[in-house]
Amino acid sequence: MNNHNISPTNVRGFERKGADVLIRVAVPGEHAKTDIARTFDNSYEKALPESTAQVLLTAERQNKQEFIDD
């Protein structure tokens, strides 16, 4: 958002499409939609492995705790 001068007021909505989420954003005139989409996709791809690892770690901890509690 910072790279493209997009503020929260530019977000027009969210829509669930199966397992995906579509985010609608009003694009400031000086920026190309394709550049914004590319920046978002690159950031998402970089963050995905980290978030996946965090989910797996949380599940493993919960699993261990359930085993201890039983």
Buried (B, 14 or more C-beta within 10 A) or exposed (E): EEEBEBEEEBEEEEEEEEEEEEEEBEBEEEBEEEEBEEBBEEEEEEEEEEEEEEEEEEEEEEEEEEEEEE
